[in-house]
Protein backbone atom coordinates (compact mmCIF):
# COMPACT_ATOMS: atom_id res chain seq x y z
CA UNK A 1 0.00 0.00 0.00
CA UNK A 2 1.01 3.57 -0.58
CA UNK A 3 1.08 6.05 2.32
CA UNK A 4 1.45 9.82 2.36
CA UNK A 5 4.01 11.02 4.91
CA UNK A 6 4.23 14.61 6.15
CA UNK A 7 7.16 15.76 8.26
CA UNK A 8 7.98 19.11 9.81
CA UNK A 9 11.13 19.84 11.79
CA UNK A 10 12.86 22.55 13.78
CA UNK A 11 16.61 22.45 14.36
CA UNK A 12 18.37 24.08 17.30
CA UNK A 13 21.54 26.09 16.74
CA UNK A 14 21.65 25.10 13.07
CA UNK A 15 22.89 27.26 10.24
CA UNK A 16 21.74 27.51 6.62
CA UNK A 17 24.19 24.82 5.53
CA UNK A 18 22.81 22.39 8.14
CA UNK A 19 19.29 22.91 6.80
CA UNK A 20 20.46 22.44 3.19
CA UNK A 21 22.15 19.14 4.04
CA UNK A 22 19.09 17.91 5.93
CA UNK A 23 16.81 18.84 3.00
CA UNK A 24 19.11 16.95 0.60
CA UNK A 25 19.09 13.84 2.77
CA UNK A 26 15.32 14.01 3.31
CA UNK A 27 14.84 14.35 -0.47
CA UNK A 28 17.01 11.27 -1.00
CA UNK A 29 14.70 9.47 1.47
CA UNK A 30 11.66 10.62 -0.53
CA UNK A 31 10.53 13.63 1.53
CA UNK A 32 10.56 16.81 -0.55
CA UNK A 33 9.70 20.50 -0.15
CA UNK A 34 8.04 20.72 -3.56
CA UNK A 35 4.89 18.67 -4.09
CA UNK A 36 3.92 17.85 -7.67
CA UNK A 37 0.43 16.64 -8.40
CA UNK A 38 -0.36 14.37 -11.33
CA UNK A 39 -2.16 17.10 -13.25
CA UNK A 40 -1.05 20.43 -11.78
CA UNK A 41 1.92 22.63 -11.07
CA UNK A 42 4.40 22.03 -8.28
CA UNK A 43 3.69 23.59 -4.90
CA UNK A 44 6.41 24.60 -2.45
CA UNK A 45 5.49 23.63 1.09
CA UNK A 46 5.84 26.33 3.76
CA UNK A 47 8.57 26.48 6.38
CA UNK A 48 10.40 23.24 7.16
CA UNK A 49 7.68 20.91 5.92
CA UNK A 50 8.44 17.99 3.61
CA UNK A 51 6.12 15.43 2.06
CA UNK A 52 6.44 12.11 0.27
CA UNK A 53 4.78 8.79 -0.48
CA UNK A 54 6.06 5.49 0.85
CA UNK A 55 5.13 1.87 0.36
CA UNK A 56 4.47 -0.32 3.37
CA UNK A 57 2.17 -2.83 5.06
CA UNK A 58 0.59 -0.48 7.63
CA UNK A 59 0.44 3.16 8.59
CA UNK A 60 2.23 2.39 11.87
CA UNK A 61 5.07 0.62 10.06
CA UNK A 62 5.59 3.51 7.63
CA UNK A 63 5.36 6.17 10.34
CA UNK A 64 7.89 4.35 12.52
CA UNK A 65 10.27 3.67 9.63
CA UNK A 66 10.26 7.27 8.39
CA UNK A 67 10.51 8.66 11.93
CA UNK A 68 13.58 6.52 12.63
CA UNK A 69 15.18 7.57 9.34
CA UNK A 70 14.58 11.27 10.04
CA UNK A 71 16.01 10.81 13.53
CA UNK A 72 19.04 9.05 12.02
CA UNK A 73 19.65 11.89 9.56
CA UNK A 74 19.67 14.47 12.35
CA UNK A 75 21.81 12.35 14.67
CA UNK A 76 24.35 11.55 11.95
CA UNK A 77 24.88 15.29 11.45
CA UNK A 78 25.09 15.96 15.19
CA UNK A 79 21.96 18.13 15.08
CA UNK A 80 19.34 18.52 17.76
CA UNK A 81 15.78 19.69 17.45
CA UNK A 82 12.23 18.49 17.10
CA UNK A 83 10.42 16.74 14.28
CA UNK A 84 6.86 15.59 13.75
CA UNK A 85 5.87 12.81 11.32
CA UNK A 86 2.35 11.98 10.14
CA UNK A 87 1.52 9.01 7.91
CA UNK A 88 -1.86 8.44 6.31
CA UNK A 89 -3.35 5.87 3.96
CA UNK A 90 -6.62 7.48 2.89
CA UNK A 91 -5.55 11.03 2.15
CA UNK A 92 -6.07 14.12 0.09
CA UNK A 93 -4.20 17.42 0.19
CA UNK A 94 -4.32 20.86 -1.37
CA UNK A 95 -2.24 24.01 -1.20
CA UNK A 96 -2.42 27.58 -2.41
CA UNK A 97 0.05 30.43 -2.77
CA UNK A 98 -1.45 33.87 -2.28
Rosetta blueprint (number, residue, H / E / L):
1 X L
2 X E
3 X E
4 X E
5 X E
6 X E
7 X E
8 X E
9 X E
10 X E
11 X E
12 X E
13 X L
14 X L
15 X L
16 X H
17 X H
18 X H
19 X H
20 X H
21 X H
22 X H
23 X H
24 X H
25 X H
26 X H
27 X H
28 X H
29 X H
30 X L
31 X L
32 X E
33 X L
34 X E
35 X E
36 X E
37 X L
38 X L
39 X L
40 X L
41 X L
42 X E
43 X E
44 X E
45 X L
46 X L
47 X L
48 X L
49 X E
50 X E
51 X E
52 X E
53 X E
54 X E
55 X E
56 X L
57 X L
58 X L
59 X H
60 X H
61 X H
62 X H
63 X H
64 X H
65 X H
66 X H
67 X H
68 X H
69 X H
70 X H
71 X H
72 X H
73 X H
74 X H
75 X H
76 X H
77 X L
78 X L
79 X L
80 X E
81 X E
82 X E
83 X E
84 X E
85 X E
86 X E
87 X E
88 X E
89 X L
90 X L
91 X L
92 X L
93 X L
94 X L
95 X L
96 X L
97 X L
98 X L
